[in-house]
Amino acid sequence: MRLLAAATTAFLTTLLAGASLAPAADVGANDDSAKHAPDGGVAMYERMRELGLEQVVIGVRFRPSEPIVIQDKQQLDVAIPNAVAAGLRVVLAVYPYPAAEVEAGLGSPSLFGSYAGALASIYPQVRQFVIGNEPNQPAFWRPQFDAFRTGVSARSFGPYLATAYDSLKAVDPTLRVVGVGLSPRGNDRPNARNNISTSPVRFLRGLGEWYRRSGRTLPLMDGFSFHPYPRQATDPLDRGYLWPNVGFVNLERLKQALWDAFHGTAQPTTLEGLTLHLDEVGWQVDTRRREGYQGRENVPVTDEVTQAAIYSDLLRRAACDPDVADISFFGFRDDTLRKGFQAALHRADGTPRPSAEAVRDAIAETASGCSGRLARWRPDDGVLDARVEFGPGRESVATRIAAGEDVRAVVCLRVPSAAHAVGFRARCRSAAVRGLRPRHVRVPAPAGVRAVSVAVKLAAESNRSRKTVVVGRAALGR
């Protein structure tokens, strides 16, 4: 018994210790500037390693009108070996560009897949590829909607991701393929005056629908790339997005959308090992009175001290999410033009911001993993944040319905049947309920009835198999 008790104590100690430990996410920077630096990025890569960064993400465009030309190849030939020599892991983010050429039909999935495979053959030291860059945004993928106002970006992007996956795996099955480089926001408005875009939740629903219809029996990706930028740089880390958009603090919403799209298929979700890669993130800062910048700020910005605190907090929280594999801040060194992006760890003149030291310290503190509570997630099998209230009425039952996502609602009254001495029949009304916008659904009640049973069935727009049923009783004031 003493041996059993000792073994049990040891097991529980290990279990409890493991409950707060998880491998920390790798940290890096998404920065193309080294391709154009006179030294091929040697100095920048050395400074990245000094801070403890582990990877650099370099963008490579596929130009549909030049399908066999490796864009910036001479620069890549120099920058990639320099990054590897500095001890950094190189990730290539490959995507079609410009969007106008995609829209014009100049490219094709097969040509893009061949391009990705060629990159893997030319640069065998690169072991991870991100396929796609914000295909839910018109700046990088068009069209977003067709003439019937139906979202088409996901289903037209899907074949590009699939062929790139197949081509890369044909070169080397151990290569890691990460899709999609998704933007955190989209307006889902085909008639918007500008930035006609698709929200991340609805893009993933469309990608899942295309994948299921395609009959494909292979996955699309080993990991999922997401860009959790804030709505604006003055937002704190905890201010995320409303559904169906997604921010860093809304990663559970992203995981649910991935599960809704792909569960039960050959494409793993985060429950089956799909990892999350936060390949672009950054809070822009004020650069007034700083040397090396041109133009005027075109967006609200935060200050450097606040940025440093946010970056530090973000890394510590990410270390407690076992699904997050890596994080790359957008820019190690600032763009000199203010119409560009100034969220880097170093200013345009090469001097470090407070965020550089904050990131270095956070990397060191999270080296052994999460020091707090792990972010354990399981999919929800019902409607998110469903709320149903039954209000009294005179001749009808007024039901107030709200949810944390778009749902289809069916409200039914169970009333006595006039055709049978004993029996009941249902009176039903259906309605679409938009997420976070409560809706009242009225169902007329028969004369002479003072109370009825009410049943409300809700089905999630993103996954109709997720249902919530609420049953209650409502009085009629006759």
Order of alpha helices (4+ residues) and beta strands (2+ residues): alpha-beta-alpha-beta-alpha-beta-alpha-alpha-beta-alpha-beta-alpha-beta-alpha-beta-alpha-beta-alpha-beta-beta-beta-beta-beta-beta-beta
